[in-house]
Amino acid sequence: MSIPRLERLWLMLGGAMLVAFLVVLLASALAMGNAPPSSMASVDPASVLIKGDYGSPGISHAGKTYHVHIAALTFAFVPNAITVPVGSKVIFHIAAKDVVHGFEIAGTDVNTMVIPGYQSEVTHTFSHKGRYLIVCNEYCGSGHHLMFATLIVA
Ligand code: CUA
């Protein structure tokens, strides 16, 4: 059985793409150290805003490192206004109370999904003063567009 020239070309192209993707994946994982999030802490969604780390979410700090616990729920972030000093390293810990939400700080590389049952963690150092918009970027219901908060770096 002979394969037409064009079909053979497309098969080779498909095979070459698979090899290229595998090389990129291996380089990313082995040479660049990229991996899925390792801190898979679990959080009982029923405890959010009731008890535990997310009982009354907010800011705590040790030296120049700030820990911000944030609860994500339809359709708000608690707390919805956060202030940190410029130059501080901020570790955001976010837990969802109900459905899947997103946590993105516009103008930065902070962007994570917030999945009920798990704690999402993102670290960022804010080197510029300003007012940053925090938005939910996963569609979570009819009030999704109203789900935002403010971060002030002073
Ligand atoms: Cu929460 Cu969209």
Backbone and ligand atoms as CSV (ligand in chain L), in Angstrom:
chain,resi,resn,atom,element,x,y,z
A,1,MET,N,N,0.839,-1.188,0.000
A,1,MET,CA,C,0.000,0.000,0.000
A,1,MET,C,C,0.879,1.245,0.000
A,2,SER,N,N,0.596,2.119,-0.927
A,2,SER,CA,C,1.399,3.342,-0.953
A,2,SER,C,C,0.590,4.515,-0.405
A,3,ILE,N,N,1.283,5.385,0.334
A,3,ILE,CA,C,0.636,6.570,0.907
A,3,ILE,C,C,0.933,7.748,-0.002
A,4,PRO,N,N,-0.109,8.476,-0.382
A,4,PRO,CA,C,0.129,9.645,-1.251
A,4,PRO,C,C,1.120,10.615,-0.604
A,5,ARG,N,N,1.855,11.311,-1.450
A,5,ARG,CA,C,2.925,12.206,-1.001
A,5,ARG,C,C,2.437,13.263,0.006
A,6,LEU,N,N,1.292,13.907,-0.304
A,6,LEU,CA,C,0.778,14.955,0.596
A,6,LEU,C,C,0.378,14.388,1.961
A,7,GLU,N,N,-0.247,13.179,1.922
A,7,GLU,CA,C,-0.665,12.562,3.190
A,7,GLU,C,C,0.569,12.209,4.030
A,8,ARG,N,N,1.613,11.717,3.382
A,8,ARG,CA,C,2.859,11.386,4.077
A,8,ARG,C,C,3.463,12.647,4.708
A,9,LEU,N,N,3.395,13.751,3.965
A,9,LEU,CA,C,3.919,15.033,4.450
A,9,LEU,C,C,3.170,15.477,5.707
A,10,TRP,N,N,1.827,15.369,5.670
A,10,TRP,CA,C,1.021,15.776,6.837
A,10,TRP,C,C,1.290,14.884,8.032
A,11,LEU,N,N,1.475,13.577,7.783
A,11,LEU,CA,C,1.798,12.663,8.883
A,11,LEU,C,C,3.131,13.030,9.516
A,12,MET,N,N,4.106,13.353,8.677
A,12,MET,CA,C,5.439,13.728,9.190
A,12,MET,C,C,5.361,15.035,9.965
A,13,LEU,N,N,4.547,15.968,9.465
A,13,LEU,CA,C,4.363,17.257,10.146
A,13,LEU,C,C,3.739,17.043,11.530
A,14,GLY,N,N,2.693,16.193,11.588
A,14,GLY,CA,C,2.041,15.884,12.870
A,14,GLY,C,C,3.005,15.231,13.837
A,15,GLY,N,N,3.783,14.269,13.345
A,15,GLY,CA,C,4.772,13.578,14.193
A,15,GLY,C,C,5.833,14.546,14.692
A,16,ALA,N,N,6.300,15.439,13.801
A,16,ALA,CA,C,7.327,16.419,14.193
A,16,ALA,C,C,6.785,17.346,15.278
A,17,MET,N,N,5.503,17.728,15.172
A,17,MET,CA,C,4.917,18.613,16.199
A,17,MET,C,C,4.844,17.898,17.543
A,18,LEU,N,N,4.460,16.619,17.534
A,18,LEU,CA,C,4.404,15.866,18.793
A,18,LEU,C,C,5.778,15.812,19.455
A,19,VAL,N,N,6.819,15.555,18.644
A,19,VAL,CA,C,8.183,15.508,19.180
A,19,VAL,C,C,8.580,16.883,19.726
A,20,ALA,N,N,8.246,17.946,18.980
A,20,ALA,CA,C,8.592,19.309,19.427
A,20,ALA,C,C,7.908,19.620,20.756
A,21,PHE,N,N,6.616,19.277,20.886
A,21,PHE,CA,C,5.896,19.559,22.135
A,21,PHE,C,C,6.510,18.787,23.301
A,22,LEU,N,N,6.898,17.532,23.045
A,22,LEU,CA,C,7.501,16.713,24.093
A,22,LEU,C,C,8.840,17.309,24.543
A,23,VAL,N,N,9.636,17.795,23.583
A,23,VAL,CA,C,10.923,18.425,23.912
A,23,VAL,C,C,10.696,19.679,24.768
A,24,VAL,N,N,9.700,20.496,24.385
A,24,VAL,CA,C,9.392,21.718,25.150
A,24,VAL,C,C,8.956,21.344,26.572
A,25,LEU,N,N,8.092,20.326,26.676
A,25,LEU,CA,C,7.595,19.893,27.983
A,25,LEU,C,C,8.734,19.392,28.872
A,26,LEU,N,N,9.615,18.573,28.305
A,26,LEU,CA,C,10.741,18.039,29.080
A,26,LEU,C,C,11.717,19.142,29.472
A,27,ALA,N,N,11.995,20.072,28.537
A,27,ALA,CA,C,12.905,21.182,28.852
A,27,ALA,C,C,12.316,22.032,29.969
A,28,SER,N,N,10.995,22.280,29.897
A,28,SER,CA,C,10.332,23.097,30.917
A,28,SER,C,C,10.394,22.421,32.282
A,29,ALA,N,N,10.141,21.116,32.302
A,29,ALA,CA,C,10.098,20.392,33.576
A,29,ALA,C,C,11.492,20.119,34.136
A,30,LEU,N,N,12.414,19.662,33.282
A,30,LEU,CA,C,13.717,19.219,33.783
A,30,LEU,C,C,14.756,20.329,33.840
A,31,ALA,N,N,14.807,21.178,32.801
A,31,ALA,CA,C,15.836,22.222,32.775
A,31,ALA,C,C,15.392,23.498,33.480
A,32,MET,N,N,14.098,23.834,33.389
A,32,MET,CA,C,13.630,25.097,33.963
A,32,MET,C,C,12.931,24.910,35.305
A,33,GLY,N,N,12.725,23.664,35.692
A,33,GLY,CA,C,12.165,23.379,37.009
A,33,GLY,C,C,10.691,23.713,37.167
A,34,ASN,N,N,9.957,23.848,36.057
A,34,ASN,CA,C,8.525,24.126,36.177
A,34,ASN,C,C,7.770,22.871,36.597
A,35,ALA,N,N,6.825,23.050,37.530
A,35,ALA,CA,C,6.069,21.911,38.029
A,35,ALA,C,C,4.705,22.391,38.508
A,36,PRO,N,N,3.750,21.493,38.627
A,36,PRO,CA,C,2.466,21.896,39.193
A,36,PRO,C,C,2.669,22.365,40.630
A,37,PRO,N,N,1.748,23.169,41.180
A,37,PRO,CA,C,1.911,23.661,42.544
A,37,PRO,C,C,2.123,22.507,43.520
A,38,SER,N,N,3.100,22.699,44.427
A,38,SER,CA,C,3.402,21.605,45.336
A,38,SER,C,C,2.717,21.769,46.690
A,39,SER,N,N,2.376,23.038,47.039
A,39,SER,CA,C,1.788,23.223,48.360
A,39,SER,C,C,0.285,22.991,48.284
A,40,MET,N,N,-0.093,21.741,48.215
A,40,MET,CA,C,-1.496,21.395,48.044
A,40,MET,C,C,-2.191,21.289,49.394
A,41,ALA,N,N,-2.216,22.394,50.130
A,41,ALA,CA,C,-2.904,22.381,51.406
A,41,ALA,C,C,-4.404,22.351,51.149
A,42,SER,N,N,-5.107,21.587,51.940
A,42,SER,CA,C,-6.556,21.544,51.758
A,42,SER,C,C,-7.243,22.408,52.810
A,43,VAL,N,N,-8.386,22.933,52.427
A,43,VAL,CA,C,-9.181,23.806,53.308
A,43,VAL,C,C,-10.631,23.351,53.183
A,44,ASP,N,N,-11.272,23.128,54.299
A,44,ASP,CA,C,-12.682,22.752,54.260
A,44,ASP,C,C,-13.501,23.995,53.892
A,45,PRO,N,N,-14.175,23.992,52.719
A,45,PRO,CA,C,-14.932,25.180,52.304
A,45,PRO,C,C,-15.958,25.616,53.360
A,46,ALA,N,N,-16.467,24.662,54.127
A,46,ALA,CA,C,-17.470,25.001,55.155
A,46,ALA,C,C,-16.863,25.806,56.302
A,47,SER,N,N,-15.498,25.746,56.456
A,47,SER,CA,C,-14.860,26.480,57.549
A,47,SER,C,C,-14.523,27.925,57.170
A,48,VAL,N,N,-14.568,28.223,55.853
A,48,VAL,CA,C,-14.199,29.564,55.393
A,48,VAL,C,C,-15.194,30.583,55.952
A,49,LEU,N,N,-14.646,31.612,56.583
A,49,LEU,CA,C,-15.388,32.686,57.271
A,49,LEU,C,C,-16.068,32.194,58.554
A,50,ILE,N,N,-15.739,30.972,58.978
A,50,ILE,CA,C,-16.324,30.431,60.222
A,50,ILE,C,C,-15.227,30.191,61.260
A,51,LYS,N,N,-14.197,29.397,60.862
A,51,LYS,CA,C,-13.128,29.066,61.802
A,51,LYS,C,C,-11.836,28.732,61.057
A,52,GLY,N,N,-10.749,28.555,61.809
A,52,GLY,CA,C,-9.461,28.191,61.216
A,52,GLY,C,C,-8.774,29.388,60.573
A,53,ASP,N,N,-7.784,29.096,59.673
A,53,ASP,CA,C,-7.000,30.148,59.023
A,53,ASP,C,C,-7.884,31.151,58.281
A,54,TYR,N,N,-9.011,30.690,57.784
A,54,TYR,CA,C,-9.886,31.560,56.994
A,54,TYR,C,C,-11.122,32.003,57.770
A,55,GLY,N,N,-11.096,31.792,59.102
A,55,GLY,CA,C,-12.216,32.201,59.948
A,55,GLY,C,C,-12.457,33.697,59.889
A,56,SER,N,N,-11.355,34.458,60.058
A,56,SER,CA,C,-11.455,35.913,59.850
A,56,SER,C,C,-10.230,36.320,59.055
A,57,PRO,N,N,-10.325,36.178,57.716
A,57,PRO,CA,C,-9.170,36.411,56.858
A,57,PRO,C,C,-8.651,37.843,56.961
A,58,GLY,N,N,-7.362,38.012,56.683
A,58,GLY,CA,C,-6.751,39.342,56.757
A,58,GLY,C,C,-5.242,39.237,56.654
A,59,ILE,N,N,-4.571,40.286,57.112
A,59,ILE,CA,C,-3.116,40.398,56.959
A,59,ILE,C,C,-2.389,40.086,58.259
A,60,SER,N,N,-1.307,39.346,58.148
A,60,SER,CA,C,-0.402,39.199,59.289
A,60,SER,C,C,0.995,39.336,58.712
A,61,HIS,N,N,1.975,39.742,59.536
A,61,HIS,CA,C,3.307,39.846,58.959
A,61,HIS,C,C,4.413,39.522,59.945
A,62,ALA,N,N,5.511,39.085,59.333
A,62,ALA,CA,C,6.727,38.785,60.077
A,62,ALA,C,C,7.841,39.476,59.319
A,63,GLY,N,N,8.365,40.583,59.843
A,63,GLY,CA,C,9.401,41.345,59.149
A,63,GLY,C,C,8.836,41.980,57.900
A,64,LYS,N,N,9.518,41.783,56.758
A,64,LYS,CA,C,9.053,42.388,55.510
A,64,LYS,C,C,8.151,41.453,54.710
A,65,THR,N,N,7.850,40.291,55.277
A,65,THR,CA,C,6.969,39.352,54.583
A,65,THR,C,C,5.556,39.444,55.154
A,66,TYR,N,N,4.616,39.641,54.259
A,66,TYR,CA,C,3.214,39.755,54.673
A,66,TYR,C,C,2.449,38.527,54.192
A,67,HIS,N,N,1.657,37.976,55.085
A,67,HIS,CA,C,0.771,36.875,54.705
A,67,HIS,C,C,-0.638,37.431,54.650
A,68,VAL,N,N,-1.299,37.257,53.526
A,68,VAL,CA,C,-2.667,37.751,53.397
A,68,VAL,C,C,-3.579,36.552,53.131
A,69,HIS,N,N,-4.454,36.272,54.075
A,69,HIS,CA,C,-5.455,35.228,53.873
A,69,HIS,C,C,-6.696,35.886,53.283
A,70,ILE,N,N,-7.184,35.311,52.194
A,70,ILE,CA,C,-8.333,35.893,51.505
A,70,ILE,C,C,-9.370,34.804,51.253
A,71,ALA,N,N,-10.623,35.114,51.577
A,71,ALA,CA,C,-11.725,34.207,51.270
A,71,ALA,C,C,-12.377,34.675,49.980
A,72,ALA,N,N,-12.632,33.729,49.059
A,72,ALA,CA,C,-13.312,34.051,47.806
A,72,ALA,C,C,-14.685,33.391,47.849
A,73,LEU,N,N,-15.721,34.184,47.633
A,73,LEU,CA,C,-17.076,33.646,47.663
A,73,LEU,C,C,-17.938,34.424,46.683
A,74,THR,N,N,-19.061,33.894,46.348
A,74,THR,CA,C,-19.948,34.596,45.410
A,74,THR,C,C,-20.565,35.793,46.137
A,75,PHE,N,N,-20.305,36.966,45.806
A,75,PHE,CA,C,-19.458,37.493,44.744
A,75,PHE,C,C,-18.556,38.551,45.373
A,76,ALA,N,N,-17.630,38.124,46.200
A,76,ALA,CA,C,-16.748,39.057,46.906
A,76,ALA,C,C,-15.452,38.383,47.334
A,77,PHE,N,N,-14.460,39.226,47.604
A,77,PHE,CA,C,-13.253,38.784,48.289
A,77,PHE,C,C,-13.305,39.379,49.688
A,78,VAL,N,N,-12.948,38.589,50.684
A,78,VAL,CA,C,-12.889,39.081,52.070
A,78,VAL,C,C,-11.465,38.862,52.573
A,79,PRO,N,N,-10.740,39.948,52.960
A,79,PRO,CA,C,-11.142,41.354,52.932
A,79,PRO,C,C,-11.136,41.895,51.509
A,80,ASN,N,N,-11.843,42.994,51.272
A,80,ASN,CA,C,-11.884,43.520,49.904
A,80,ASN,C,C,-11.009,44.758,49.717
A,81,ALA,N,N,-10.292,45.136,50.776
A,81,ALA,CA,C,-9.292,46.208,50.653
A,81,ALA,C,C,-8.086,45.797,51.494
A,82,ILE,N,N,-6.921,45.769,50.853
A,82,ILE,CA,C,-5.693,45.320,51.509
A,82,ILE,C,C,-4.641,46.397,51.312
A,83,THR,N,N,-3.917,46.728,52.369
A,83,THR,CA,C,-2.839,47.719,52.239
A,83,THR,C,C,-1.535,47.101,52.723
A,84,VAL,N,N,-0.498,47.193,51.892
A,84,VAL,CA,C,0.834,46.707,52.275
A,84,VAL,C,C,1.867,47.782,51.937
A,85,PRO,N,N,2.995,47.820,52.658
A,85,PRO,CA,C,4.019,48.815,52.340
A,85,PRO,C,C,4.802,48.438,51.075
A,86,VAL,N,N,5.255,49.459,50.367
A,86,VAL,CA,C,6.030,49.215,49.150
A,86,VAL,C,C,7.303,48.440,49.495
A,87,GLY,N,N,7.692,47.533,48.607
A,87,GLY,CA,C,8.898,46.737,48.807
A,87,GLY,C,C,8.660,45.465,49.598
A,88,SER,N,N,7.455,45.268,50.071
A,88,SER,CA,C,7.217,44.079,50.888
A,88,SER,C,C,6.899,42.857,50.023
A,89,LYS,N,N,7.309,41.720,50.558
A,89,LYS,CA,C,7.002,40.448,49.902
A,89,LYS,C,C,5.663,39.995,50.473
A,90,VAL,N,N,4.721,39.738,49.587
A,90,VAL,CA,C,3.380,39.372,50.043
A,90,VAL,C,C,3.048,37.955,49.588
A,91,ILE,N,N,2.666,37.126,50.536
A,91,ILE,CA,C,2.231,35.767,50.200
A,91,ILE,C,C,0.711,35.724,50.362
A,92,PHE,N,N,0.022,35.542,49.246
A,92,PHE,CA,C,-1.438,35.474,49.264
A,92,PHE,C,C,-1.856,34.017,49.437
A,93,HIS,N,N,-2.731,33.783,50.395
A,93,HIS,CA,C,-3.318,32.468,50.609
A,93,HIS,C,C,-4.812,32.653,50.353
A,94,ILE,N,N,-5.336,31.920,49.410
A,94,ILE,CA,C,-6.734,32.159,49.042
A,94,ILE,C,C,-7.512,30.847,49.103
A,95,ALA,N,N,-8.721,30.915,49.655
A,95,ALA,CA,C,-9.586,29.738,49.724
A,95,ALA,C,C,-10.990,30.113,49.291
A,96,ALA,N,N,-11.629,29.198,48.565
A,96,ALA,CA,C,-12.996,29.444,48.093
A,96,ALA,C,C,-13.999,28.845,49.072
A,97,LYS,N,N,-15.112,29.554,49.236
A,97,LYS,CA,C,-16.151,29.074,50.128
A,97,LYS,C,C,-17.209,28.256,49.381
A,98,ASP,N,N,-17.351,28.525,48.066
A,98,ASP,CA,C,-18.454,27.889,47.352
A,98,ASP,C,C,-18.053,27.254,46.020
A,99,VAL,N,N,-17.810,28.082,45.014
A,99,VAL,CA,C,-17.510,27.551,43.685
A,99,VAL,C,C,-16.094,27.960,43.273
A,100,VAL,N,N,-15.685,27.576,42.068
A,100,VAL,CA,C,-14.363,27.943,41.566
A,100,VAL,C,C,-14.335,29.439,41.250
A,101,HIS,N,N,-13.333,30.121,41.766
A,101,HIS,CA,C,-13.128,31.541,41.479
A,101,HIS,C,C,-11.730,31.715,40.897
A,102,GLY,N,N,-11.423,32.944,40.493
A,102,GLY,CA,C,-10.077,33.284,40.041
A,102,GLY,C,C,-9.546,34.390,40.932
A,103,PHE,N,N,-8.223,34.539,40.940
A,103,PHE,CA,C,-7.604,35.612,41.722
A,103,PHE,C,C,-6.493,36.193,40.870
A,104,GLU,N,N,-6.749,37.378,40.331
A,104,GLU,CA,C,-5.761,38.026,39.470
A,104,GLU,C,C,-5.558,39.455,39.945
A,105,ILE,N,N,-4.292,39.853,40.062
A,105,ILE,CA,C,-3.998,41.244,40.392
A,105,ILE,C,C,-3.530,41.892,39.100
A,106,ALA,N,N,-4.378,42.779,38.572
A,106,ALA,CA,C,-4.099,43.408,37.280
A,106,ALA,C,C,-2.760,44.131,37.306
A,107,GLY,N,N,-1.985,43.952,36.245
A,107,GLY,CA,C,-0.701,44.626,36.122
A,107,GLY,C,C,0.451,43.892,36.787
A,108,THR,N,N,0.176,42.696,37.338
A,108,THR,CA,C,1.230,41.878,37.940
A,108,THR,C,C,1.118,40.457,37.358
A,109,ASP,N,N,2.032,39.575,37.767
A,109,ASP,CA,C,1.912,38.194,37.298
A,109,ASP,C,C,1.143,37.314,38.291
A,110,VAL,N,N,0.467,37.948,39.253
A,110,VAL,CA,C,-0.336,37.183,40.219
A,110,VAL,C,C,-1.639,36.773,39.545
A,111,ASN,N,N,-1.822,35.473,39.389
A,111,ASN,CA,C,-3.015,34.966,38.712
A,111,ASN,C,C,-3.156,33.491,39.046
A,112,THR,N,N,-4.208,33.141,39.764
A,112,THR,CA,C,-4.389,31.735,40.110
A,112,THR,C,C,-5.867,31.380,40.175
A,113,MET,N,N,-6.160,30.128,39.975
A,113,MET,CA,C,-7.520,29.632,40.190
A,113,MET,C,C,-7.685,29.379,41.674
A,114,VAL,N,N,-8.904,29.502,42.159
A,114,VAL,CA,C,-9.197,29.206,43.559
A,114,VAL,C,C,-10.273,28.118,43.555
A,115,ILE,N,N,-9.853,26.919,43.927
A,115,ILE,CA,C,-10.721,25.744,43.825
A,115,ILE,C,C,-11.208,25.342,45.217
A,116,PRO,N,N,-12.514,25.191,45.398
A,116,PRO,CA,C,-13.022,24.818,46.722
A,116,PRO,C,C,-12.340,23.547,47.231
A,117,GLY,N,N,-11.900,23.576,48.478
A,117,GLY,CA,C,-11.242,22.406,49.061
A,117,GLY,C,C,-9.734,22.548,49.118
A,118,TYR,N,N,-9.181,23.488,48.314
A,118,TYR,CA,C,-7.728,23.661,48.281
A,118,TYR,C,C,-7.355,25.112,48.543
A,119,GLN,N,N,-6.153,25.271,49.113
A,119,GLN,CA,C,-5.628,26.622,49.315
A,119,GLN,C,C,-4.762,26.989,48.120
A,120,SER,N,N,-4.996,28.149,47.526
A,120,SER,CA,C,-4.127,28.647,46.466
A,120,SER,C,C,-3.131,29.597,47.110
A,121,GLU,N,N,-1.889,29.533,46.639
A,121,GLU,CA,C,-0.858,30.372,47.236
A,121,GLU,C,C,-0.052,31.044,46.133
A,122,VAL,N,N,0.121,32.354,46.216
A,122,VAL,CA,C,0.917,33.108,45.242
A,122,VAL,C,C,1.760,34.122,46.006
A,123,THR,N,N,3.004,34.279,45.559
A,123,THR,CA,C,3.901,35.235,46.214
A,123,THR,C,C,4.286,36.328,45.227
A,124,HIS,N,N,4.301,37.554,45.706
A,124,HIS,CA,C,4.703,38.666,44.843
A,124,HIS,C,C,5.347,39.751,45.692
A,125,THR,N,N,6.390,40.376,45.148
A,125,THR,CA,C,7.009,41.515,45.833
A,125,THR,C,C,6.602,42.782,45.092
A,126,PHE,N,N,5.990,43.705,45.818
A,126,PHE,CA,C,5.494,44.928,45.202
A,126,PHE,C,C,6.544,46.026,45.317
A,127,SER,N,N,7.154,46.377,44.177
A,127,SER,CA,C,8.223,47.365,44.210
A,127,SER,C,C,7.756,48.748,43.782
A,128,HIS,N,N,6.481,48.875,43.399
A,128,HIS,CA,C,5.957,50.193,43.013
A,128,HIS,C,C,4.721,50.515,43.835
A,129,LYS,N,N,4.669,51.775,44.296
A,129,LYS,CA,C,3.470,52.229,45.002
A,129,LYS,C,C,2.312,52.280,44.015
A,130,GLY,N,N,1.131,52.095,44.514
A,130,GLY,CA,C,-0.021,52.223,43.623
A,130,GLY,C,C,-1.244,51.509,44.144
A,131,ARG,N,N,-2.281,51.592,43.339
A,131,ARG,CA,C,-3.559,50.999,43.661
A,131,ARG,C,C,-3.789,49.901,42.627
A,132,TYR,N,N,-3.902,48.681,43.077
A,132,TYR,CA,C,-4.030,47.554,42.168
A,132,TYR,C,C,-5.436,46.959,42.258
A,133,LEU,N,N,-5.953,46.577,41.109
A,133,LEU,CA,C,-7.279,45.967,41.051
A,133,LEU,C,C,-7.144,44.443,41.118
A,134,ILE,N,N,-7.859,43.842,42.054
A,134,ILE,CA,C,-7.894,42.377,42.158
A,134,ILE,C,C,-9.228,41.938,41.557
A,135,VAL,N,N,-9.176,41.039,40.589
A,135,VAL,CA,C,-10.420,40.583,39.960
A,135,VAL,C,C,-10.543,39.066,40.000
A,136,CYS,N,N,-11.784,38.631,39.968
A,136,CYS,CA,C,-12.066,37.205,39.784
A,136,CYS,C,C,-12.113,36.985,38.279
A,137,ASN,N,N,-11.268,36.084,37.774
A,137,ASN,CA,C,-11.234,35.871,36.329
A,137,ASN,C,C,-11.720,34.486,35.921
A,138,GLU,N,N,-12.499,33.849,36.809
A,138,GLU,CA,C,-13.165,32.590,36.442
A,138,GLU,C,C,-14.658,32.855,36.582
A,139,TYR,N,N,-15.419,32.561,35.544
A,139,TYR,CA,C,-16.857,32.835,35.633
A,139,TYR,C,C,-17.464,32.014,36.778
A,140,CYS,N,N,-18.087,32.719,37.756
A,140,CYS,CA,C,-18.565,32.041,38.951
A,140,CYS,C,C,-20.049,32.270,39.213
A,141,GLY,N,N,-20.736,32.925,38.284
A,141,GLY,CA,C,-22.170,33.111,38.461
A,141,GLY,C,C,-22.609,34.488,38.000
A,142,SER,N,N,-23.856,34.805,38.270
A,142,SER,CA,C,-24.452,36.036,37.726
A,142,SER,C,C,-23.784,37.307,38.243
A,143,GLY,N,N,-23.116,37.255,39.393
A,143,GLY,CA,C,-22.467,38.454,39.928
A,143,GLY,C,C,-20.966,38.445,39.730
A,144,HIS,N,N,-20.482,37.571,38.840
A,144,HIS,CA,C,-19.038,37.435,38.595
A,144,HIS,C,C,-18.365,38.786,38.327
A,145,HIS,N,N,-19.021,39.619,37.499
A,145,HIS,CA,C,-18.430,40.911,37.120
A,145,HIS,C,C,-18.352,41.887,38.305
A,146,LEU,N,N,-19.007,41.563,39.404
A,146,LEU,CA,C,-18.978,42.446,40.576
A,146,LEU,C,C,-17.935,42.002,41.594
A,147,MET,N,N,-17.237,40.922,41.276
A,147,MET,CA,C,-16.316,40.339,42.245
A,147,MET,C,C,-14.911,40.912,42.070
A,148,PHE,N,N,-14.591,41.894,42.870
A,148,PHE,CA,C,-13.277,42.523,42.802
A,148,PHE,C,C,-12.889,43.044,44.172
A,149,ALA,N,N,-11.621,43.405,44.303
A,149,ALA,CA,C,-11.114,43.980,45.547
A,149,ALA,C,C,-9.979,44.920,45.181
A,150,THR,N,N,-9.459,45.618,46.168
A,150,THR,CA,C,-8.412,46.609,45.920
A,150,THR,C,C,-7.193,46.311,46.785
A,151,LEU,N,N,-6.027,46.426,46.182
A,151,LEU,CA,C,-4.785,46.293,46.930
A,151,LEU,C,C,-4.065,47.641,46.829
A,152,ILE,N,N,-3.732,48.200,47.969
A,152,ILE,CA,C,-3.015,49.475,47.966
A,152,ILE,C,C,-1.588,49.220,48.452
A,153,VAL,N,N,-0.634,49.617,47.626
A,153,VAL,CA,C,0.770,49.527,47.992
A,153,VAL,C,C,1.211,50.952,48.316
A,154,ALA,N,N,1.470,51.211,49.610
A,154,ALA,CA,C,1.744,52.600,50.033
A,154,ALA,C,C,3.186,52.782,50.465
L,1,CUA,CU1,CU,-15.785,34.721,41.400
L,1,CUA,CU2,CU,-15.984,35.111,39.056
